[in-house]
Every structure is written in C-alpha cells, then in structure tokens.
Amino acid sequence: MRTFVLLLSLFAIAASLDTIPHHARGGRAWRERQGGLTAAPAEAKYFKQVNDHFDASLDTFMQKYFVVDTYFKGDGYPVLLYINGEGPVSGPPSGYLLDVAKELGALVVTMEHRFYGSSIPNNDFSVENLRLLTVEQALADLNYFATFIRSNVEGAANSKFLCVGGSYSGALSSWFREMYPDTVVGAWSSSGVVNAIFDFVQFDEQVAAAAGEECADDIRNITHKIDYMLSTADGNKKVKTLFGARVDVADADFMYMIADSSAMAIQYGHKLDLCSSLKAARESGECIVKNFANYTADLWGAEFGGGCFYDTECLKTDRTMARSWRWQKCSQLAYLQAAPFVKPLRSRIVDLPAQIRQCEEAFAPGVFPDTALFNLRYGGAHPRTTNVVYVDASDDPWQQASVKEAQGKNEPFLYIECDDCGHCIDLDRSGAAVPEPVQKAQSQILEYVKSFLA
C-alpha cells in the first residue's frame, strides 16, 4: 500500500500515547511508561499545510505526519486520526489505540501540532507570528490533513474518520467533532480538558483529594519549608541550587516547578510511590526538602528544575514547546493553576497575578486568555456535539477541566476509579497488567467507537 508524500520521508521510532510533557521526560517516569508499549513501524513524512486558514494568502509550512497501515484492511475500513497536542512528535502512536486499530482493521494517522517540533509556520516564535497558534487554526489543520489523507493514502478515500486524543488533544478531539462533523463521525476524548478555566484552583484541590490527607500534609510541609528558605538570600540560593534551577529565577516560577513535581507524580500514576517516599523521609528524620529534590530529579530528570518550562526569562526567547504551550495558555486556554485560598498544596506566591504577569513579560502587555468567550464558542464543560466518549480517572487533577457526566445519549462519560489511575490511562497499555477498572473502560470505549463508526 502506497502513501504519496510531498517532501522528505525520515524513519522514526514509535512514540507512546501517554502525555508526560516533554520537559519531564528525562527520568524514571518516562522510562517506565515507555517500557513494554507496542510500537508500529512508520516513517516521518511532511506535507504542505496552510499557514493561515482564515486568510486569502496561500503561504504554507511543512507539517510532519505519520501513517500506520499495519492493520489497515483497505476500502471501507475506518481511519483513526490521533491528534497530537503540545509537544514534538518523534513517531506514530502506540498503546491501546493500536489494539483498537487491529480490532477494526483501521488505518492510523497522526500529525504534529503547529508550532511544535519541526512544524513551525514561518519558523518564527515572535508574538506576531504566534497569533497563528490558536485552537481554530489547529482544528482547521486537522480538517485539511484529513482531506490530504483521503486523497493520498490508497484505500482511505471513502473511509469513515474517528479522532482520538488525550489531555489538550482530548479536548481538540471533542472540538473537532463539534466544528467539523462532516469530517469525523465520532471522537474518543481521553482526559479531555474541554473547559478552559481561568483561575484553576480546582487543580490543586484535586491533587490534595487524590493524595489523601496524610500525603497532602507532607506535600504542604515541603512547600512551607521551601517558602521559608526562599525568604533569606542564602536559603534562596541554596534551595534553587538543590533543585537545579537558576539562582535568579523568579520565586513564583520556581515554586510553580516545585508544585508541578508532586502534582505530576499523582497525575501520571506515581501517587503511591510519591507518598511512600515522603512518609519514609518524614519518619526517618531525613531532610524532607533534600529528599524531595532527589525524588524530583529521579522521577522527572536532572534537568527538570532548571529547564525553560517554568522560567519567565527563558520563555521570552525560547524556541521550543515551552514557549508555544505558554502562549496557548496565556492567549486562549488559561488553565492557570493558582493556589486555592484554603489549605493549598502549592505556595501562595503561585497566585493568579504572578501567572498573568508571566504572560505579559514572556509575550506582551495585554496578552490575556478570554476563557468566557472561548467556552461560549465551544461549550466549556458541556460540549455541544454528538458521538464523543469522554474518559477521566480518579487520580487525574485535570478531570476538573473535563466534563463531569454524560452529555447525552450519544456523549457517554466513563470514570475510572483506582489508585494510580491518572491522566489518559485509557490510552496507555492494555492486557492483564492493567488494573481491572481500566480494562473495563477500554472494553466500553471499543464498543462506543464501533457504534460511532457503524
């Protein structure tokens, strides 16, 4: 079976469907998530994508994509369009999606999101050019890509398309079905953050609820001790050095990184591991701050604390996914994870003014996410579409930006409840090693997908 491409094809390794962000892939968490995942061979390909779908200009850029035809049975069989989100793409998707493709005899296609990896319109990260980085442009990219696949992949011309995504791309999958119902017949939205929340205190609150009171108190104790160290010049330098951060990084930026380390451990299935480590340090009398620094470096990589992702000064000139994703949050989506008023896990200096200030300093005065207008357009926690299955899990703090219940007969909602069941777990591996609640949800997802494609 042949695929026609417009430019160079490069061999690439298969990528996991899980959504551990790229700035946190240097440690044990990423290695463990990659182990044992099913991979499918594919080549990196590029096609000409439109710079601006809402302008008469014909300017284009080269957008990376992958086609997995391992299980494709040809004419009349479906196409599963996996939507990538806020990061570069090194290979085709893997995990449970490939099990679904095998069951359905489906083609799997995926495309790198604009302004990530090598798919950069005008090769320019200036504020003026970043205005081409919007949800609307991304959805139009997907529609254009689907048309391209129909025309250039043998056997796909008359196929039904169903889109799949996790986290931000899970939201994109729902929005794509809503805005382009003639292109895709249905969607699978894993941990889809469809509700753009401006002051997202619920994130911290959900992390605390998932952690349990004892573990949450251990996290609060670490936060308080680091806050105290930041209050003196000597302590400030020492604690930032301990975590591998620049000594002159803004305190609020640094504490956002501290908060993310524990939150992401719970979010990505390491709750029991994290809580055991914190408890052991507390009971042994070990320095809990040093213990947490070592844990952070081990789980997320030695570069996690000193990377660009949280650092406002670095974000001003960055040319990677860190600047692109911050732009999307600052200009449209928000999800600004501020400290709640009551019993926060994160430092109170990680507040809404600090994050708005970061947006303006990294980009320009007046850059601000109008989430009310955005949610008015797409429906927020109540998407206005059909044939979408939404899936969330009990340890995932992002569930607070998702739907909370079925949105109707044709918009089912599945909730997976178990320890260490976190973000996008339904897209991860399958089989006997997977917790029974996940296996059950995956079976239900398959049946919903079949019904959407019928």
N, C-alpha and C positions, 0 to 999 in steps of 0.2 A: 504494500500500500504506500502511495507516494504523498508527500506533502510538498507543496511549492512554496519557496521562500523568496524573499526579496533581497536578502543580503546574506552575510556570513553565517554559517552554522558551526557552533562550537560544542564539543562534548562537555557535559556537566554531570556532576554527581546528583543523586536524588536527594531531595530535601524533605524534612519532616513537616507534617501539617501542624504541629503544635506551634504555639505563638510566643514562646520565650523570646523577648525582644533581643535584637542583635547586640545591644550594648551589654547584655548579660549572658553571652554565650561562651565565656572563657573558662567556665568552671564545671564542677561536678554535675550540676543540674542539667546542663545541655548534654553532657556525655551520656548521662543515664537515660534521658529522653530519646536520644538517637539510637541507643542500643536495641537491636532486635527488630527495628522497624522494617517493614517490607519496602523495597525500592524497586522502581521500574526504570529500565533504560530509556533515555531520551537525549536529544540534542538541544542545545540552546539555539534558538532561531530569532530572527529580527524581521519586523515588517514596518512599513511606513504608517505612523499614526499621526493624526491631525493635531497640531499644536493647540488650536482654539476652536472647539466645535460650534461656538456661538459667534463666530466672526467670519466674514467672507474670505479672509486670507486662506491661501492653500498651503501655508507653511506646515512642515511636518518634522517629526523626530523619529528616531529608530527605537522601537519598543520591543523588549525581549519577551519571548514566549516559549512554551514547551508543549509538545503533543505526545501523549502516551497512547499508543494504539495497540498495546499488548493484548487487551481483552476485546477490542472492537470487532464486532461481527458484521459491520458494514451497513448498507442501506436499510433504513427502517429502525436501526438501533440508536439509543439516545447518546447525547453528548453531555458530560458532566463538566461544567465550567467552574473550576476552582478559582475563587477570587483572592488574590494576594492583597495584603494590607501594607502596613507601614514599615517596610524593610526591603532590602535587596533580595533577589531570588536566585539561588545557585543551582536549582534543579526542580524537577517536577514534584508534585505532592506525593505523599506516601500515607501510611496509616490506614485507618478503617475505610477511607474513601476508595482505596483500591479494591477492598473486599466488595464494596457496593458495585464498583465498575465491573468486576468479574462476574458477579451475580446477574448483572443487567446486560452484559455484552457491550458495555459502553466505551466510547472514546472519552479520554480525559484531556482537557486543555486548560492551560493556565497562562496568565500574562503578568508581567511585573507592573506594579502600580507606578503611574507617572511620578517623577521626582524622587524615585528610589532606585538604588543600584545603578545600572547603566542607562536607564530610561529617563533621561533628563531633557525636557524641552529647552532648546536654545543653550543647553549646557550652562545654565545661569541660575544662581541661587539668590539673586537680588530680590528685594521686596517687590519691585515692579514685575519681575518675571514670576515670582511665587504666586502672584494673583491668578496664574493659570493652574494652581494647585487647589482645586475645590472638589467637593463631593460631586457636583454637577458634571464637571469635566471628567472625573473618574468614571461615572456611570455612562457617559457618552463614549468614553474609550471602550468600555466593555461591549456596548452595543456595536460599535464599529468593528471590534475584534470578532464578535460572533458572526457578523456578516463576512468578514475575511475568512474565517474558518469554513463557513458554508461553501464559499467559492473556491477554496484552495486545498481542502482535505477531501480526498476521494471517499465517497460514501456518506458525507456529512450534510449534503445539500438539503435533504428532506428530513433530517433528524430533529427530534424534539430536544431542546436545551433545558437543563435544570442547573441552577447555580448553587454553589456551596461556599461558605466562608465562616471564619471564626474570629470573634472579637470585633474589631473595627470592620474587617471584611465580612463578618457575620451580619453586621448592620448593613453593609453595602449589598449583601445578597438580598435582604428584605427590601431595601430601597430600589434595587434594580428590578425586582419583580413588580414593585409598585409603579415605577416610572416607565418601564419597557415591557409591559405584559405580553406584547406580541412577539418578543424575542425569547423569553424564557417562560416555560409553563409552570414552574414552581421553584421553590428555594428551600435550602436547609441552612438555618441560621444558628450556628453554634456560639453560645455566649455573646450573641449579637447586641452591641451597645447602641440600640436604636434611639434611646432617649438622651439627647445632648443636654447634660446637666451643667449649669454654670458653677454654682457653689456646691461641689460634690463632696459634702461632709459624710454622706452615706457610705462612701468607700471605706473610710477609716472605721466607721461604726460596724460595718460588716466584717472587716478584718478582726476586730475585737470579738464579735459574736462567734465567729468561726474558731478563733483561738481558744476560747474558754477563759474564765476569769483568772485562773492561776497564771496561765501563759501570757494573757493580756497584761497582767500586773508586772510580769517580768519584762515585757517589752517597754512598758511605761517607765519602769525603774531605769532601764538603759537610757531611754530618752532623757530623763531628768538628770542623770549623771553627765551625759554628753552636753546637755544645755548648760550645766554648771561649769564644765570645763571650758566651754566657749566664752564664758563671762570674764576670763582673765587672759591676758596676752600670751602667757606661757602655756596655759592649758589649751587655748585655742589652736596654737601651732602644733602642740603635741598630738591632740586628738585628730586633727586633719591629716597629719603625717601618718598616724597609726592606720588610718583607712586609705592611705594612698592618694589623698586629694591634694590639690594645690593649697598652699598655706594661706593664700589670699583669696580663695574662692569665697563668695558671699555666704554668710552663715545660713541664710534661708535655703540657698541652693544645696549646701552641704547636708542640712537636716532633711531635705526632701530625699536625698540619696539614702540617708540612714533609714527613713521611714519606708522607702521602697524595698530595701533589702529584706526586712521581715514580712512586709505585705506580700511581696512576690513569692517568698518561701511558702506562704499559706496558699496563695493564688495558684501556684504551679505544683501542688501535691507534695510539699515538704513540711506540712504542719507538724506532724508527729516528730519528725527529725529536728525541726527548729525548737519546738517546745521542750524536747528532751535535753537538747544541748543547753538551753537557757537554765533549766531546772538543775542540771548537774553542776553548772558553774556556780549557781547561787548556793547550793547545798555544800559544795566543796570549799567555798570561800575564795574561789578564783576571782580575779578581776573580771567583772562581767563585761566591761567595755572592751577589754583586750580579747576576751573570748568571742564577743560578737564581731569584732574586726576580723579575727581569724576565720570565723564561720562565714562571714560575707565574702572574703577572698576565696575560700574553698568552694562555696556554692556557686558564686557568680563570676569568679575570676579575679586575678590580682589587679586588673585594670578597671574594675567596676567603679571603685571610689574616685578615681581620678579622670574618668572619661568625660566626654563633652556633653553627654546627655542631660545633665542637671546644671551645668556651668554656664551662667548667663554670658560671661565674657567670651567663652569659647563659641557659644551659639551664634554670636554676632558674625563670625567669619566662617563658620563650619560649612562644609560642602558634602555632608552625609545625611543619613536618615534622621539624625538628631535634630538638625535644623528643619528638615521637611515636616517631621511629625509635630514639632513645637509650633510651626506655622499653622498646621491644620487645627491644633488645639486653640491657638490664640486667635485665629481668624474666623473659625466656624464652630468647632465641636466642643470646646472648653474641656469638660471633664476635669475641672480644676480641683485637685484633691486637697482641700483645706482642712485644717484641724477643727473637729467639732468643739462646741462650747463645753460639753460635759465629758469628762474622762477621756480625752484624746489619747491615742497611742503615739501620734506624731507630735513633734514640737509645736507649740503655739506660734512660733515665728513662721511656720509654714502656713501662712494665712492667705486669704484672698488678695489683699493688697500687694503682698510680695509676689504672687504669681502674675497679677496684672502688670506689675512693674517689670517683671522679667519679659513679658510680651512686648512692652513698649521699648525696653532697652535693646532687646535682641532684634527687633524689627523696626518699628517706627511709632511715634506718638499717635494714639488713636486706633491702633490695631486692637480690635476687641471682638469677641465672639457674641453675635446676637442669637443666643440659643432659643429665645422665644420665637423669633421669625423662622429659624431653622426647623424647630419642632412643629410649627404651624404648617410648614410645607410638607413634612414627611410623617407627621402624626405622633412623634415622640414615643411614649410608652404604649401607644395604641395605633400601630401602623395600619394604614388603610389599603389593604391588599388582600389577596387570597392565595391559597396553595403554598403556604410557608409553614414549616415546622420549626419552632423555636425551642432551644435546649439550653438549660442552665444547670449548674451544680452547686451543692451546698457550701463548699469552701471557697467559692469564687466571689471576691468582693465586687466584681463588675456586674454581677447579677442585679445590682441596684440601678443600673442604667439600661436594663433589658425590660422585656415585657414581664408581667407578674402572673399572667394567666392566659389561657387560650383566648384568642381574639375573635373566635367564631368557629363554626363547624369546619371551615377549611383553613384555619390558622391554629393548629394544635400547639400545646405547650407541654414539654416534658421537663421534669425536675428530678435530677439525680442527687440522691442524698446518701453520703457515706464519708467517712474520714479520708482526707487526702484526695477527694474528688473535686478537682479545681477547674480552672479555665480551659474550655474547649476539650474536655476529657473525652467527649464522644467522638472527636476526630482522631484521637490517638490510636494506639494499637488495639487489636481485638484478640479474642481467644480466652483460654482457661485462666491465664494470669490476671485478666482484667476483673475488677470487682463485679459481683453479680448485678448490682443496680445499673452499672454501665452497660453490661451485656444486654440487659433487658431493654434499656433505652435504645441501644444500637439496633436491636431487632425491630423495635417500633419505628425507628427512623426509616429503616429499609422499607417497611410496609407503607409508610406515608409517601416516600419517594416513588414507589411503584404506583401508588394511586394518583399522584400528580402527573405521572408520565402516561397513564392509561388513556 
